[in-house]
């Protein structure tokens, strides 16, 4: 069994043009959203898509980091869990808002 790794810490930031970017380091990012809520909603979608890509790499025998493995496991629990993880990260460190 693989050693459990911590999930990456997402970052939500505001650009000079007042659009928002959500980045999950080492996993995925989504940019150019009109509000933090929109970036969060889109973030769930891009994390889900990234997890699919990670699984494809994993199946084909390519290296997958422990953090990527944790993201895949989180996504299998559903979109509500992904949203809760993203939201909790920003509640703990709301520097982007």
N, C-alpha and C positions, 0 to 999 in steps of 0.2 A: 504494500500500500504506500502511496506517495505521502510525503510529509505535507501537512496542511500549511498553506501559505496565506498570508493576509491578502485581502482584496486590495487592488490598487486604489489610491485616493483620487477621486475625480476632482477636477478643477473647473470652476465656473468663472468666466471673466467677461468684462465689458470692454469692447473696443472703442476707439476714438469716434467711430461713426455711430455709436450707441447700439450696435448689435452685440449679441451674446454668443459666446463659444463655450461648449462643454467638452472637456477633454478627459479621457480615462487613460492615464499614462501607460504606454506599452500595449494598449488595446485598440482604441478608436477615438475619434473626435468628430464633432459636428459644429459648424460655424455659421455666422450670419443670421442669427435669429433675433426677432424684434423684441423679445422679452425673456427673462430668465425662465419663466414657466414654459414658454415655447421651446427653449433649449432643452429643458428637462424632459418634456414630452418626446421630442425628437431623439434625445439621448437614450431613452428606453429602446427605441427602434434601432438605433445604430449599435448599441451594445448587443442586442439580440442578433443582428446581422453579423457582427464581429464574432460572436460565439459560434455561429454556423461555420464561418471561415476557419476558426480555431479547430473545431471538430474535424473539418476536412483535412487540415494539416496533420492533426493528431493521428487520424486514420491512415494517412499516407506515409506515416513514419517520420515526419519532419519534427524537429524539436518544438516543444510547447513549454512555456515557462510555468512554474507552479501557480503564479498569479493568474495566468490565462486559464489554467485548469479550474481555479476557483470561480472565475467569471462564468465559465461554461456550467459549472454546478449550480451557481446562483440562477442563471437563466432557465435551467430546467425546472426551477421552482415557480416560474411565472413572472409576468410583467410587473405585478404588484410588488414582488420582492425586489426586482431590479429598481423600481421607482423608489421604494423605501430605502434601499442602499444609497442611491444617489442623493435623495433628500436628507438622509442622516448625515452624509458627508458635509453638506452645506450648512446644516444646522450647527454642526460642531465648529466649522470654520467658514463663516459667511463673508469672507474677504471680497468676493466678487460682487456682492449685492450692494 
